[in-house]
């Protein structure tokens, strides 16, 4: 993917006036040495190691100032020296300079400038004043050498080939040439990041790479993520936003079924709805029992049902394929009897029939005078969508209405007069 450049231009410590974390004073008697406990300098820049005699008493005569550096083995190596009359001396001249000390002048400031900082310059430095008659006084400074990293974020190209359901790299955040190594994170994400660290091109620097991985999906594609880089050379975290470009296998659903597919219905259609990147390369319609019913015709993403019959009472499957894989969805069809019109007037009449016939059942068991009726005429039953009038025992000539399906319930609405006749008969 294309790199998105987010170079940091954060404020850094001055070339000479460096950041002092803690100032330490080493006092013995009436005279002490004042020096910072820690100094930070940037790789390739110049840093000042401050070292001053306090208080500035004229009675004290300084005979020499020396600087030593402790190496990894614990040995103190000579770095620089200054004599009041002979001036400075350096084992490795060219990069070091006393900032304020001058031959023939009072020696009270032994501050040392170190140019072209390298990673090897990071160490503990000791500044020592040799005095008469006080003896020697010293102070120690820890020099940190930092390198401000360059930070970039980019999308990772997901190969267009069949994928296993495992996370793949989708974004890469790189913090290069930093010292010490930068810290990289992806805020507000549960996805896993794989981090690696290698030496930078400049000695003593490091390049940190963080790969964001996730399972390709439509939810991941177009999502905005942020790479957060933290480094002590920066005033604050660097935030690098990125919009993901993630191809993913087909995500499938089936639409078009309204739960009212009745026998004899024509021209019903199922649609295979797909989210896919890249576009689908093929659609395949089938059922859980195998092939499609005779009245079902597949046309790419659609399944045309010419006539709804009992063979449509099955579970349909739509499988969709693209370059990354296959997705599928299932839908079960339940074929009903004849179409039940949804006219509110019919529904009201059907409910009224049920109410009247239930009332009639009560009248059939006990008359208006409170005595049992000798010959109830009939009973209307309304259960599970079937409305049936059945004869009762002892009824000489019951009227029988048999409703076999929802489609015939229209006729039941016309039998209101029949229900009313039953009520009048019982009165």
Backbone torsions as a table, in degrees:
resi	resn	phi	psi	omega
1	UNK	NA	171.4	180.0
2	UNK	-78.6	137.6	178.1
3	UNK	-73.2	140.1	172.4
4	UNK	-106.5	114.6	-175.3
5	UNK	-84.1	127.3	176.0
6	UNK	-134.5	66.5	-178.6
7	UNK	-71.4	135.4	-177.4
8	UNK	-84.1	129.9	174.9
9	UNK	-119.9	48.4	-178.6
10	UNK	-75.3	153.7	176.9
11	UNK	-64.4	135.4	178.5
12	UNK	-121.8	170.3	-178.6
13	UNK	-65.1	148.1	-179.7
14	UNK	-60.4	152.5	-179.4
15	UNK	-58.6	-44.6	-178.6
16	UNK	-102.8	-46.7	-178.6
17	UNK	-82.6	89.2	-174.1
18	UNK	-87.6	168.0	-179.0
19	UNK	-72.0	126.4	175.4
20	UNK	-103.8	118.3	-178.3
21	UNK	-82.7	-54.6	-179.2
22	UNK	-135.4	132.9	177.4
23	UNK	-97.4	128.1	-178.2
24	UNK	-114.7	138.5	176.3
25	UNK	-119.6	133.2	177.9
26	UNK	-115.0	109.3	-174.8
27	UNK	-112.7	139.2	171.6
28	UNK	-140.3	118.0	-176.6
29	UNK	69.2	-122.8	-176.4
30	UNK	-103.7	-4.1	-175.0
31	UNK	-126.8	139.3	177.3
32	UNK	-140.9	170.9	178.9
33	UNK	-113.4	127.7	-178.3
34	UNK	-104.5	122.0	-179.8
35	UNK	-152.9	148.1	177.0
36	UNK	-69.5	143.0	178.6
37	UNK	-69.6	-31.4	179.9
38	UNK	-145.4	140.3	176.8
39	UNK	-130.7	139.0	176.8
40	UNK	-111.9	133.9	174.6
41	UNK	-132.1	155.4	-178.1
42	UNK	-96.7	144.5	-178.4
43	UNK	-54.0	128.0	179.0
44	UNK	87.7	-10.9	-179.0
45	UNK	-94.3	-175.9	176.4
46	UNK	-107.3	138.6	-179.4
47	UNK	-129.1	149.5	178.0
48	UNK	-109.4	127.1	173.3
49	UNK	-99.3	104.0	-174.6
50	UNK	-78.6	139.8	177.9
51	UNK	-156.8	113.0	-175.5
52	UNK	-133.0	148.3	178.2
53	UNK	-87.0	130.0	179.5
54	UNK	-134.1	141.7	-14.1
55	UNK	-74.9	168.1	-176.9
56	UNK	-83.6	76.3	-179.4
57	UNK	-86.9	130.5	-178.1
58	UNK	-75.0	-17.2	-179.0
59	UNK	-73.1	-17.6	-177.7
60	UNK	-89.3	132.1	178.2
61	UNK	-111.5	118.7	179.7
62	UNK	-86.6	126.8	-179.2
63	UNK	-97.7	-20.1	-179.5
64	UNK	-174.1	148.6	170.3
65	UNK	-119.9	132.0	178.3
66	UNK	-129.2	148.5	174.1
67	UNK	-119.8	132.5	174.6
68	UNK	-127.1	157.9	178.5
69	UNK	-128.3	134.7	179.5
70	UNK	-92.5	125.2	-178.8
71	UNK	-86.7	-177.4	-176.3
72	UNK	-64.4	-26.2	179.5
73	UNK	-81.3	-6.3	179.7
74	UNK	93.0	7.2	179.3
75	UNK	-90.3	144.0	176.7
76	UNK	-92.1	122.1	-179.4
77	UNK	-108.0	138.9	177.6
78	UNK	-67.7	133.3	-179.8
79	UNK	-112.3	-47.0	-176.8
80	UNK	-160.6	156.7	175.1
81	UNK	-145.8	153.0	178.1
82	UNK	-139.2	126.8	177.9
83	UNK	-108.6	137.2	-175.4
84	UNK	-55.4	-30.5	-178.4
85	UNK	-108.1	-32.5	-176.7
86	UNK	-89.2	-16.9	177.6
87	UNK	86.9	-159.7	-174.0
88	UNK	-82.1	157.0	172.0
89	UNK	-144.4	137.9	-176.7
90	UNK	-135.6	127.9	174.5
91	UNK	-62.0	-33.2	178.1
92	UNK	-125.0	82.9	-175.8
93	UNK	-69.6	159.9	175.7
94	UNK	113.7	-35.9	-177.0
95	UNK	-106.9	-11.6	-174.3
96	UNK	-115.4	148.9	178.6
97	UNK	-158.0	135.0	172.3
98	UNK	-75.3	130.9	-171.4
99	UNK	-75.1	-43.9	-171.9
100	UNK	-120.1	-21.4	-175.1
101	UNK	-70.7	133.6	178.2
102	UNK	-133.5	140.8	178.3
103	UNK	-59.4	141.4	178.3
104	UNK	83.7	-5.9	178.6
105	UNK	-107.7	163.1	177.4
106	UNK	-61.3	134.4	-176.7
107	UNK	-97.9	97.5	179.5
108	UNK	-122.9	-16.6	-177.7
109	UNK	-123.4	110.0	-179.7
110	UNK	-103.9	23.0	-177.4
111	UNK	-58.7	141.0	-173.8
112	UNK	-122.4	133.6	174.9
113	UNK	-100.0	133.5	-179.7
114	UNK	-120.5	117.6	-176.0
115	UNK	-94.4	161.1	173.8
116	UNK	48.5	60.0	-177.2
117	UNK	-56.7	138.8	174.2
118	UNK	-124.7	167.7	-179.5
119	UNK	-62.2	-29.6	-179.4
120	UNK	-69.9	-16.3	179.9
121	UNK	-76.7	-12.4	-179.3
122	UNK	-70.4	119.7	-176.2
123	UNK	-174.9	177.3	170.5
124	UNK	-88.8	127.6	179.3
125	UNK	-113.5	139.0	178.8
126	UNK	-118.1	125.5	175.4
127	UNK	-102.7	128.2	-175.7
128	UNK	-128.9	127.2	173.8
129	UNK	-99.1	124.5	171.7
130	UNK	-96.1	123.2	-172.2
131	UNK	-130.5	158.5	174.8
132	UNK	-128.7	126.1	10.0
133	UNK	-99.9	9.6	-172.6
134	UNK	-71.1	-24.1	-171.5
135	UNK	94.1	-153.2	-177.2
136	UNK	-106.6	146.7	175.9
137	UNK	-131.7	146.8	-176.4
138	UNK	-145.0	163.7	174.4
139	UNK	-146.5	151.9	-175.5
140	UNK	-117.2	141.2	178.2
141	UNK	-129.4	133.3	176.1
142	UNK	-94.8	115.8	-179.9
143	UNK	-93.7	119.7	174.9
144	UNK	-101.0	131.7	176.5
145	UNK	-107.3	117.7	-177.6
146	UNK	-112.7	155.8	172.4
147	UNK	-133.6	122.2	-179.3
148	UNK	-75.7	124.7	-175.7
149	UNK	-79.8	159.7	168.4
150	UNK	-99.7	135.4	-171.1
151	UNK	-120.8	132.4	-178.8
152	UNK	-141.4	152.8	176.8
153	UNK	-135.6	145.3	179.6
154	UNK	-151.6	162.4	173.6
155	UNK	-82.0	148.8	175.3
156	UNK	-99.0	135.4	-179.3
157	UNK	-76.4	122.8	176.4
158	UNK	-87.4	122.8	-177.0
159	UNK	-64.1	138.7	-179.9
160	UNK	-85.1	75.5	175.6
161	UNK	-146.3	161.3	-178.6
162	UNK	-53.7	131.1	-175.8
163	UNK	-109.3	146.0	168.4
164	UNK	-81.1	157.1	-177.8
165	UNK	-74.4	56.9	-179.6
166	UNK	-123.1	153.4	177.1
167	UNK	-61.8	142.9	177.1
168	UNK	-127.0	154.5	177.8
169	UNK	-65.5	130.8	179.0
170	UNK	-123.4	-15.9	179.9
171	UNK	-150.4	148.4	-177.6
172	UNK	-131.5	128.0	177.1
173	UNK	-119.0	127.1	-174.9
174	UNK	-124.5	128.3	171.6
175	UNK	-116.3	106.6	-169.8
176	UNK	-108.5	150.6	173.7
177	UNK	60.3	38.2	178.2
178	UNK	-100.4	152.0	173.4
179	UNK	-143.8	119.9	-5.4
180	UNK	-69.8	-178.4	179.7
181	UNK	-60.0	141.2	178.1
182	UNK	-74.5	160.5	174.3
183	UNK	-104.6	126.0	-178.3
184	UNK	-116.4	137.0	176.2
185	UNK	-144.8	165.3	177.7
186	UNK	-122.7	93.5	-174.2
187	UNK	-63.9	149.1	171.9
188	UNK	62.6	27.5	177.7
189	UNK	-126.4	139.6	176.1
190	UNK	-92.3	-10.6	-177.0
191	UNK	-68.5	156.4	-177.2
192	UNK	-83.9	145.2	174.9
193	UNK	-122.2	133.8	177.4
194	UNK	-101.7	122.9	-175.0
195	UNK	-113.1	142.5	176.1
196	UNK	-136.9	158.6	-177.6
197	UNK	-140.5	131.0	178.7
198	UNK	-134.3	159.2	176.3
199	UNK	-63.5	144.4	176.8
200	UNK	-80.2	177.9	179.0
201	UNK	-68.4	-35.6	177.3
202	UNK	-84.4	136.8	-180.0
203	UNK	-56.6	134.5	177.8
204	UNK	87.3	-0.4	179.5
205	UNK	-104.6	168.2	-176.4
206	UNK	-137.8	146.5	172.9
207	UNK	-115.9	123.8	-178.3
208	UNK	-110.1	131.2	179.1
209	UNK	-122.3	131.2	177.5
210	UNK	-121.6	121.8	178.9
211	UNK	-103.2	119.6	175.5
212	UNK	-84.4	125.6	-178.4
213	UNK	-119.0	145.0	174.9
214	UNK	-159.5	167.1	177.2
215	UNK	-81.3	123.1	-178.0
216	UNK	-57.4	133.4	179.1
217	UNK	-160.3	167.8	177.3
218	UNK	-66.6	-28.0	177.9
219	UNK	-68.8	-31.5	-179.9
220	UNK	-77.9	-35.5	-178.0
221	UNK	-65.6	127.8	-179.9
222	UNK	84.2	-1.4	-179.8
223	UNK	-73.5	141.7	177.8
224	UNK	-95.0	121.6	177.1
225	UNK	-117.1	163.4	-177.8
226	UNK	-131.9	128.8	172.2
227	UNK	-94.4	129.5	-178.7
228	UNK	-111.7	124.1	-179.6
229	UNK	-116.4	127.0	178.0
230	UNK	-118.9	135.9	178.4
231	UNK	-154.8	142.0	-175.1
232	UNK	-70.5	-10.1	174.7
233	UNK	-82.9	-7.7	-177.8
234	UNK	-104.1	151.0	177.9
235	UNK	-70.5	-27.6	-179.7
236	UNK	-160.0	174.5	-179.6
237	UNK	-63.2	146.7	173.3
238	UNK	-97.4	126.1	-179.2
239	UNK	-108.8	122.4	-176.4
240	UNK	-118.5	101.5	179.4
241	UNK	-79.5	153.8	-179.3
242	UNK	-154.2	137.0	174.9
243	UNK	-95.5	122.8	-175.9
244	UNK	-73.5	143.2	174.8
245	UNK	-122.1	95.3	-169.1
246	UNK	-121.7	113.3	169.7
247	UNK	-72.4	154.1	-176.2
248	UNK	-153.2	155.6	178.1
249	UNK	-66.8	164.5	-178.1
250	UNK	-60.8	138.7	171.5
251	UNK	-114.0	118.4	-162.5
252	UNK	-118.4	143.4	168.2
253	UNK	-144.4	159.6	-179.1
254	UNK	-118.1	132.5	178.8
255	UNK	-127.1	169.2	176.5
256	UNK	114.5	-10.0	-179.9
257	UNK	-97.5	123.6	-175.7
258	UNK	-109.7	15.3	177.7
259	UNK	65.7	19.9	179.0
260	UNK	-136.9	47.2	176.0
261	UNK	-91.6	108.4	-175.3
262	UNK	-108.9	159.0	179.7
263	UNK	-58.1	132.0	178.7
264	UNK	92.2	-8.3	178.1
265	UNK	-64.5	145.3	-178.1
266	UNK	-121.8	156.2	173.9
267	UNK	56.5	48.9	169.6
268	UNK	-87.9	152.3	-175.0
269	UNK	-139.0	135.8	169.4
270	UNK	-108.7	140.0	179.5
271	UNK	-117.6	136.1	176.6
272	UNK	-94.6	103.5	-176.6
273	UNK	-90.5	128.8	-169.7
274	UNK	-132.9	137.1	161.9
275	UNK	-108.3	125.1	-172.4
276	UNK	-154.2	137.4	175.5
277	UNK	-144.9	108.9	5.4
278	UNK	-74.6	-176.3	-176.2
279	UNK	-61.9	153.7	179.0
280	UNK	-61.7	148.2	176.1
281	UNK	-105.4	-10.7	179.8
282	UNK	-170.8	149.0	175.8
283	UNK	-120.3	142.3	178.3
284	UNK	-137.7	117.5	178.2
285	UNK	-99.9	138.1	176.3
286	UNK	-156.7	-176.1	174.5
287	UNK	-126.9	168.9	178.9
288	UNK	-66.0	-20.6	177.5
289	UNK	-91.6	-3.9	177.9
290	UNK	126.8	-111.7	-174.3
291	UNK	-77.4	169.7	-179.8
292	UNK	-76.9	152.4	173.0
293	UNK	-62.1	157.0	-177.7
294	UNK	-58.7	-32.1	-176.1
295	UNK	-87.5	3.5	179.7
296	UNK	-105.0	129.7	-178.4
297	UNK	-124.7	123.1	-180.0
298	UNK	-85.7	131.3	175.4
299	UNK	-133.3	85.8	-178.0
300	UNK	55.9	-114.0	-175.1
301	UNK	-82.7	-1.4	-178.5
302	UNK	-118.9	149.4	173.9
303	UNK	-120.4	113.9	-177.2
304	UNK	-92.6	125.9	176.6
305	UNK	-102.2	107.6	-176.4
306	UNK	-68.1	-45.4	177.2
307	UNK	-143.4	132.3	178.9
308	UNK	-80.7	115.8	175.0
309	UNK	-129.9	-172.0	-175.4
310	UNK	-64.7	-24.9	-179.6
311	UNK	-69.6	-16.9	178.7
312	UNK	-79.1	-11.8	179.7
313	UNK	-74.3	75.9	-174.0
314	UNK	-155.5	-176.7	177.1
315	UNK	-108.1	119.4	-179.8
316	UNK	-92.4	146.2	179.7
317	UNK	-125.4	132.6	172.7
318	UNK	-117.4	120.4	177.1
319	UNK	-109.7	132.6	-178.3
320	UNK	-124.9	138.2	-177.0
321	UNK	-123.8	140.2	166.4
322	UNK	-134.8	-169.7	-173.3
323	UNK	-65.2	-19.7	-176.2
324	UNK	-98.7	-15.7	-179.3
325	UNK	159.2	-160.7	-175.5
326	UNK	-129.7	141.2	172.3
327	UNK	-129.2	155.2	-178.8
328	UNK	-146.8	161.5	176.1
329	UNK	-141.6	155.3	179.0
330	UNK	-124.5	150.6	176.9
331	UNK	-147.2	127.9	-179.6
332	UNK	-97.9	128.3	179.5
333	UNK	-101.2	134.7	174.1
334	UNK	-117.1	107.8	-177.6
335	UNK	-80.1	130.9	179.5
336	UNK	-100.7	-177.3	176.9
337	UNK	-75.9	-146.1	-179.3
338	UNK	-65.9	159.9	-175.9
339	UNK	-62.6	132.4	174.4
340	UNK	-95.9	110.7	-179.9
341	UNK	-64.5	147.1	-176.5
342	UNK	-99.9	24.7	178.3
343	UNK	-65.4	123.4	-177.1
344	UNK	-58.5	-32.5	-179.3
345	UNK	-64.1	-40.1	177.3
346	UNK	-63.2	-43.9	-178.3
347	UNK	-61.8	-40.8	179.4
348	UNK	-63.0	-41.7	-179.2
349	UNK	-65.6	-40.3	-179.4
350	UNK	-63.6	-43.0	177.3
351	UNK	-63.0	-38.2	179.8
352	UNK	-65.3	-39.1	177.3
353	UNK	-59.0	-46.6	179.9
354	UNK	-59.6	-41.9	-179.9
355	UNK	-65.0	-46.0	-178.7
356	UNK	-63.9	-40.4	-177.1
357	UNK	-71.8	-33.0	174.5
358	UNK	-64.6	-41.3	177.6
359	UNK	-63.1	-39.7	179.8
360	UNK	-64.6	-34.6	177.4
361	UNK	-59.8	-41.5	178.5
362	UNK	-63.5	-43.1	179.7
363	UNK	-65.2	-32.6	-178.6
364	UNK	-67.2	-23.7	-179.3
365	UNK	-94.9	-22.6	179.7
366	UNK	-152.0	125.0	-175.8
367	UNK	-76.2	-178.2	-177.4
368	UNK	-69.5	-24.2	179.1
369	UNK	-82.8	-3.3	-179.4
370	UNK	95.0	-7.1	179.4
371	UNK	-95.6	149.8	179.5
372	UNK	-60.7	143.2	177.2
373	UNK	-77.3	132.8	-177.1
374	UNK	-72.5	-30.4	-174.0
375	UNK	-144.1	80.0	175.1
376	UNK	-59.1	142.0	-172.1
377	UNK	-82.6	-39.2	-176.1
378	UNK	-178.4	173.9	-177.4
379	UNK	-140.6	131.1	176.3
380	UNK	-99.9	123.0	178.6
381	UNK	-106.2	135.2	175.6
382	UNK	-125.9	100.6	-177.9
383	UNK	-140.9	137.6	172.3
384	UNK	49.2	40.0	176.8
385	UNK	82.1	0.1	178.6
386	UNK	-109.8	132.2	-179.8
387	UNK	-115.4	114.4	-171.9
388	UNK	-133.8	129.2	171.6
389	UNK	-96.9	123.8	-176.7
390	UNK	-122.9	150.2	178.2
391	UNK	-73.1	147.6	174.2
392	UNK	-100.7	155.7	179.2
393	UNK	-59.1	135.7	178.7
394	UNK	87.8	-0.7	179.9
395	UNK	-84.6	119.2	-174.9
396	UNK	-70.6	-38.5	-175.9
397	UNK	-144.3	67.9	-179.2
398	UNK	-69.1	147.5	173.2
399	UNK	-91.8	128.7	-174.1
400	UNK	-111.5	123.9	174.7
401	UNK	-119.3	117.5	-179.2
402	UNK	-112.2	116.1	178.9
403	UNK	-105.5	113.4	-173.4
404	UNK	-90.3	-18.8	-176.6
405	UNK	-156.0	171.7	177.7
406	UNK	-59.2	-34.0	-176.8
407	UNK	-61.8	-31.3	-178.2
408	UNK	-84.3	-1.9	-178.5
409	UNK	-70.7	-12.8	172.2
410	UNK	-61.8	-39.2	179.9
411	UNK	-67.2	-32.0	-179.7
412	UNK	-62.5	-34.8	179.7
413	UNK	-63.8	-29.3	-179.6
414	UNK	-78.6	-8.4	-178.0
415	UNK	-92.7	18.2	177.1
416	UNK	-57.7	-38.8	179.5
417	UNK	-61.7	-36.1	177.5
418	UNK	-62.5	-41.6	178.1
419	UNK	-65.7	-42.9	179.7
420	UNK	-63.5	-35.6	178.8
421	UNK	-61.0	-40.6	178.2
422	UNK	-61.1	-42.3	-178.6
423	UNK	-64.3	-45.4	179.4
424	UNK	-62.6	-35.9	-178.1
425	UNK	-64.6	-34.6	-178.1
426	UNK	-79.1	-21.4	178.7
427	UNK	-80.9	NA	NA
